[in-house]
Amino acid sequence: MSDNPTGPGAAPEPGPPEKYAAPAPEEPGGAPAPGVREEAGLAGPLVAELLDALPQGAALVRVDGRIVRVNRRLRVLLRLPDDLDPTAPGGRERLLGHIASLLPGPGERARFLAAARPHGPVTRTADHLLTDGRILRRRRSSLGGPGRPWGHLLLIEDVTRRHEAREDLDQRVRRLAALTDERAAFAGRALHELRTPLATVLSFTELLLDPAGGPLDPERTAFLEAILRNVRRMVSIAENLPRAAGEDPSGPRAAAPRPGRVLVPELVERVVLDALQRTGGAGPYLTADVPEGGPPLYADGWLLTGALEELVANALRFTPADGRVEVGARFDDAQWTVRVRDTGIGVPLEYQEEVFTPYVRAPNARRGGYPGTGLGLAGALEAVRLHGGTLTVRDRRSGPGAVFTVRLPRRDVPEDSARGGPGGGPVP
């Protein structure tokens, strides 16, 4: 309201905006005192509406500690009594006392009151645990231009749920670390227990297959080759256990390839026939579709046989008894492509890369109660990669099921190379 009417009995003119309602004290030379006009503006209704729109509790505090304004959210978070006005004379002390009463112990109260003093230590961010179990986070930011600070903005928010989520995450991480340690210890014990008996089986089988020991009929030779193939596969899996368990990422990998001349069609047919013998004709309908001839691979027939056996066994395991498993091989573009198609439960899209990670199994496999450890596909991928190839999986284009595809680049076979195991003639 103006103090100077325009004449006797004249109605007073409307006063200036609220931010200029009170004359500003001046410094020598006529300049307004620092922070006076800013404080007057921040006490206006527009700023009140802006503060009330904030999701946090908020308070505007002068540099001397006097509270200029608080929003409704702050009153709710701090559960202020109706008769406590933080902006009134003495309101700041009452507010600090009320907040201190919410803290659980004298030490926490003393630290809070020390940090809240106008000239005490400035705490940018601090979390306070209240006696009711809530955790409130306090932030403060300076207000005013460079060299002319007049106060700060205090923000308070409830971060109880964040702390609970972080604590839950920390507990999960600790449980996972404990499980990893247990898994690594089990892998080490398993490798120690398996190494000696596997080495014994391997050495005696190789001795029986040695031509120096005398001739063997084709049937016994086939039996011994199957034993040798599977025991070498078991050795490779056992030696890979510590690395797969995370105990030693740089530790032993799958056995190094022992390359030789491998005929892919013969290898595929042998794997399918062995699978039919193991199942006795029960279960899904299993077929092989391979061309006659084709260029040989310079590869380790034992490793590739183990990889293909795992893919076929995996398809049979997840395919119903009235389903189909088809194994096919083709040579084109200087590479052999072997596909294993099934009409089983398939692999979810988001797991079509993860299933080749040790100990990872797709959710539909876990929920369905299908047996498995999550190591077979990882071992198959390792064997294929050792030959410079790739192993992928996708859904069948029509109907349920999965298609596993192995691609192996052809390498020239040295003329004096030994045969590479199954599919490539006699065992070296």
Disulfide bonds with the S-S distance in Angstrom:
none
